[in-house]
Amino acid sequence: MVFFALPGEYASGVVPYLSAENVLAAVSPERAVEAVRDGFIAYARGEWAMPPKVYVAAYPNGDFRAMPAIGAGHAVLKWVTSFPVNLEKGLPTVKAIVLVSDAETGMPVAVLEGSALTALRTGAAAVLAAETLGRADADSVAVIGAGVNGKATARTFLARGRKPLLWDVDPERAKAAADELGAEVAASSEEALAADIVATVTPGRQILFPENSLRPGQHVSLMGADGPGKCEIDPRELARTHVFCDDWTQASHAGELQHPVREQLLEQAQVTQLGDVLAGLAPGRAGAEEITTFDSTGLAIQDLALALAVLERLGELKDVLELPL
């Protein structure tokens, strides 16, 4: 990442507000993968910093999260919600706002709609992990969950040249997503879960992979367990794989790792952070028969990376709103 200057009209007095449409117009799925890779590497090398994510419980309905990070001359704070019950009310499960500030002066630089940013970086992280940790000859790909983030993940796979199968507990939602994206619907959950590469993007309230269900050579990007109590895989099944995560501290407290760590099935020495693999600081997959898993909890450094990628294109965007300082 590099320093950049905002267009002159935003130098003082106002800050730009980037809508979801602005965010998606600025950053393609391919660019999102590149930006998230850069963020992982910068964090692994100690160039960027990220305090732990703060959870504010509003159970049983959901929770709020505050996610700060600093790097490349900028700092971000994302305020994001996760309310699965909203599906029953016709409301979004995830809503977020991202504030970007200048790290030298502390002055606000921009405000971004965060839900689109979250979807972009979720898809990017799932696909980046699959490309980094999956078998070189992996053929079939599946995405479990056809909500906003599931569609973003499928869209990213498609942008990277892979056509995924989609499966969702709601068949109509899966079909609508497949029709929108130009993907295919899996004939059954069993077919989807047996793919060479699987990305699970669910609310994390149901175990998708029971013990001894993964087969040799599979890779699974586990994207749904991003809060206390959530899981998509049996802890014993996770423990028998080669485990990778986005951040050990965060994942061991609020990701898939929270369960096997609590049950003393896994310890830190057995888990590798994805950024360390991307930065060449740690090995990845050890062989074609190895089962690899990636525990994603969502990192503020990913939001920082995507926010900077959006702001790089600010001068090209149309209909950008202005907020008075």
Summary of the structure (lengths in Angstrom):
residues: 325
radius of gyration: 19.0
end to end distance: 26.4
largest distance: 59.4
contacts: 1167
relative contact order: 0.19
helix: 37%
strand: 24%
